[in-house]
Amino acid sequence: MYKACIFDLDGTLTDTLDSLTFSVNESLCEMKLPKITEEQCRMFVGNGARVLMEKALTAAGADPKERIEEAMEVYGRIFDANCTYHVIPYEGIREMLDTLKDAGVELAVLSNKPHKQAVHVVETIFGSGYFRQIRGQQEGIPRKPDPTAVLQIAEILHAKPEEVLYVGDSEVDVATGNAANMKTVGVTWGFRSREALRAAGAERIADRPEEIAAMACDPR
């Protein structure tokens, strides 16, 4: 059995696409720019808020070099007020987490979402104290796919990399887990396709949350 499972947040534990799309489009509207589509937003997320807004600005016909600082100020304010807008856990996630906790597996979250909002979303949806560690993007710590943060979390959980199952829904997550030498699982219910996860090098792919629990408790 693995000692710990570390999860991505957006697209893995929670369906946050409405929240992200709404916040991006409210920001673009305030900046007098056209909206992006939900499908565009789906493909823009994964690398943190700054990359998201750079891609959104480009799609809206603006020059990111000229307007990114303005966009980050506007988006930061709007997203802070709307980071739980329509956010729900994916079907089966709560049951999967309960199974892991009952089996004694330590749980943690690592997101490229800004740290304050990552903690707020997790604690609003799942309650406080559910996860041993919740980390979003923080000053001074490289964002995923750099493995620094995920390795720090593993150390806090007293787990070696080979004792950790890392779970995410994007190419960034696959690269993160692989860079940390952790068994890495890509999930198909999030923001990327099975084909994209395979191409990124996912060792395993899960179509339902209960498969994660089975993998964690029987790591063969």
C-alpha positions as CSV (number, residue, x, y, z in Angstrom):
1,M,0.0,0.0,0.0
2,Y,1.2,3.5,-0.7
3,K,1.8,5.7,2.3
4,A,0.4,8.8,0.6
5,C,-1.7,10.2,-2.2
6,I,-1.0,13.7,-3.5
7,F,-3.7,15.1,-5.7
8,D,-4.0,18.0,-8.2
9,L,-7.1,20.1,-7.5
10,D,-8.7,21.6,-10.6
11,G,-10.0,18.8,-12.9
12,T,-8.9,16.1,-10.5
13,L,-10.8,16.5,-7.2
14,T,-13.1,19.4,-8.1
15,D,-14.8,20.6,-11.3
16,T,-13.8,24.2,-11.3
17,L,-14.2,25.0,-15.0
18,D,-17.3,27.2,-14.4
19,S,-15.4,29.2,-11.7
20,L,-12.3,29.7,-13.9
21,T,-14.2,30.6,-17.0
22,F,-16.5,33.0,-15.2
23,S,-13.5,34.7,-13.5
24,V,-11.5,35.0,-16.7
25,N,-14.4,36.4,-18.6
26,E,-15.4,38.9,-15.9
27,S,-11.8,40.1,-16.0
28,L,-11.7,40.4,-19.7
29,C,-15.0,42.3,-19.7
30,E,-13.6,44.7,-17.1
31,M,-10.6,45.2,-19.4
32,K,-13.0,45.9,-22.4
33,L,-12.0,42.7,-24.1
34,P,-14.1,39.9,-25.7
35,K,-14.8,36.7,-23.7
36,I,-13.2,33.3,-24.3
37,T,-15.1,30.1,-24.5
38,E,-15.3,27.4,-21.8
39,E,-13.5,25.0,-24.1
40,Q,-10.7,27.5,-24.5
41,C,-10.4,28.0,-20.8
42,R,-10.3,24.2,-20.3
43,M,-7.2,24.1,-22.5
44,F,-5.6,27.2,-20.9
45,V,-5.6,25.9,-17.3
46,G,-2.9,23.9,-15.6
47,N,0.1,26.2,-15.5
48,G,-1.1,28.7,-13.0
49,A,-3.0,32.0,-13.1
50,R,-0.4,34.0,-15.0
51,V,-0.2,31.6,-17.9
52,L,-4.0,31.3,-17.9
53,M,-4.4,35.0,-18.3
54,E,-1.6,35.3,-20.8
55,K,-3.4,32.8,-23.0
56,A,-6.8,34.4,-22.4
57,L,-5.4,37.8,-23.4
58,T,-3.9,36.3,-26.6
59,A,-7.3,34.6,-27.4
60,A,-9.1,37.9,-26.8
61,G,-6.8,39.7,-29.2
62,A,-4.7,41.7,-26.7
63,D,-0.9,41.7,-26.3
64,P,0.0,39.9,-23.0
65,K,3.3,41.8,-22.8
66,E,1.4,45.1,-22.6
67,R,-1.6,44.1,-20.4
68,I,-0.6,41.1,-18.3
69,E,0.1,43.1,-15.1
70,E,-3.3,44.8,-15.4
71,A,-4.9,41.4,-16.1
72,M,-3.3,39.8,-13.0
73,E,-4.6,42.6,-10.8
74,V,-8.1,42.3,-12.1
75,Y,-8.2,38.5,-12.2
76,G,-6.7,38.2,-8.8
77,R,-9.5,40.4,-7.3
78,I,-12.3,38.8,-9.2
79,F,-11.1,35.2,-8.8
80,D,-10.6,35.7,-5.0
81,A,-14.3,36.5,-4.8
82,N,-15.5,33.7,-7.1
83,C,-13.1,30.8,-6.6
84,T,-15.9,28.5,-5.3
85,Y,-18.4,29.7,-8.0
86,H,-20.3,26.5,-9.1
87,V,-17.4,24.3,-7.8
88,I,-18.3,20.8,-7.0
89,P,-16.4,17.6,-6.3
90,Y,-16.5,15.1,-9.2
91,E,-18.8,12.1,-8.7
92,G,-17.2,9.4,-6.5
93,I,-14.4,11.7,-5.2
94,R,-15.6,11.9,-1.6
95,E,-16.1,8.1,-1.4
96,M,-12.6,7.5,-2.8
97,L,-11.0,9.9,-0.3
98,D,-12.9,8.2,2.5
99,T,-11.7,4.8,1.4
100,L,-8.1,6.0,1.4
101,K,-8.4,7.7,4.8
102,D,-9.9,4.5,6.3
103,A,-7.0,2.6,4.9
104,G,-4.5,4.9,6.6
105,V,-3.2,6.6,3.4
106,E,-2.1,10.2,4.0
107,L,-3.8,12.8,1.7
108,A,-2.5,16.0,0.3
109,V,-3.3,18.6,-2.4
110,L,-0.9,20.4,-4.7
111,S,-2.3,22.9,-7.1
112,N,-1.0,25.6,-9.4
113,K,-3.9,27.7,-8.3
114,P,-2.8,30.6,-6.0
115,H,-2.3,29.3,-2.5
116,K,-5.0,31.3,-0.8
117,Q,-7.7,30.3,-3.2
118,A,-6.5,26.6,-3.3
119,V,-6.9,26.3,0.5
120,H,-10.3,28.1,0.4
121,V,-11.7,25.8,-2.3
122,V,-10.4,22.6,-0.6
123,E,-11.7,23.6,2.8
124,T,-15.0,24.9,1.5
125,I,-15.7,21.7,-0.5
126,F,-14.2,19.0,1.8
127,G,-13.9,20.7,5.1
128,S,-10.8,21.7,7.1
129,G,-8.5,19.0,8.4
130,Y,-9.3,16.5,5.6
131,F,-5.9,16.8,4.0
132,R,-2.6,16.8,5.8
133,Q,-1.2,19.4,3.4
134,I,-2.9,21.8,1.0
135,R,-0.6,23.8,-1.3
136,G,-1.2,26.2,-4.0
137,Q,1.3,28.4,-5.9
138,Q,3.4,30.4,-3.6
139,E,6.2,32.9,-3.9
140,G,9.6,31.4,-3.9
141,I,8.5,27.8,-4.8
142,P,8.5,26.8,-8.4
143,R,5.1,25.8,-9.8
144,K,4.4,22.4,-11.3
145,P,5.8,20.6,-13.2
146,D,8.9,21.4,-11.1
147,P,8.9,18.6,-8.5
148,T,10.1,20.8,-5.6
149,A,6.7,21.3,-3.9
150,V,5.5,17.7,-4.3
151,L,8.8,16.4,-2.9
152,Q,8.4,18.8,0.1
153,I,4.9,17.5,0.7
154,A,6.1,13.9,0.6
155,E,8.8,14.7,3.1
156,I,6.3,16.2,5.5
157,L,4.1,13.1,5.1
158,H,7.2,10.9,5.9
159,A,6.9,9.2,2.6
160,K,9.6,8.4,0.1
161,P,8.8,9.3,-3.6
162,E,8.3,5.6,-4.4
163,E,5.7,5.4,-1.6
164,V,3.6,8.2,-3.0
165,L,0.8,8.0,-5.6
166,Y,0.5,11.3,-7.5
167,V,-2.8,11.9,-9.2
168,G,-3.7,14.6,-11.8
169,D,-5.6,15.4,-14.9
170,S,-3.1,17.2,-17.2
171,E,0.2,17.0,-19.0
172,V,1.6,19.3,-16.2
173,D,0.6,16.7,-13.6
174,V,2.1,13.8,-15.4
175,A,5.4,15.7,-15.8
176,T,5.3,16.6,-12.1
177,G,4.8,13.1,-10.8
178,N,7.4,11.7,-13.3
179,A,9.9,14.3,-12.4
180,A,9.5,13.4,-8.7
181,N,9.9,9.7,-9.5
182,M,6.4,9.0,-8.0
183,K,3.9,6.5,-9.5
184,T,1.8,8.9,-11.5
185,V,-1.9,8.4,-12.5
186,G,-3.7,10.5,-15.0
187,V,-7.5,10.9,-14.7
188,T,-9.9,11.1,-17.6
189,W,-12.7,13.0,-15.9
190,G,-10.9,16.3,-15.8
191,F,-9.6,18.8,-18.3
192,R,-7.6,16.6,-20.7
193,S,-8.3,13.5,-22.8
194,R,-6.9,10.0,-22.4
195,E,-4.9,10.5,-25.5
196,A,-3.2,13.7,-24.1
197,L,-2.4,11.9,-20.9
198,R,-0.9,8.9,-22.7
199,A,1.2,11.2,-24.9
200,A,2.4,13.0,-21.8
201,G,3.7,9.8,-20.4
202,A,1.2,8.8,-17.7
203,E,2.1,5.4,-16.3
204,R,-1.5,4.7,-15.4
205,I,-4.8,6.1,-16.3
206,A,-8.0,6.0,-14.3
207,D,-11.5,6.5,-15.6
208,R,-13.3,6.4,-12.2
209,P,-12.2,7.6,-8.8
210,E,-12.6,4.2,-7.2
211,E,-9.7,3.0,-9.4
212,I,-7.4,5.4,-7.5
213,A,-8.3,3.8,-4.2
214,A,-7.7,0.4,-5.7
215,M,-4.3,1.4,-7.0
216,A,-3.2,3.0,-3.7
217,C,-4.2,0.0,-1.7
218,D,-2.7,-2.5,-4.1
219,P,0.3,-1.0,-5.8
220,R,1.2,-3.9,-8.1
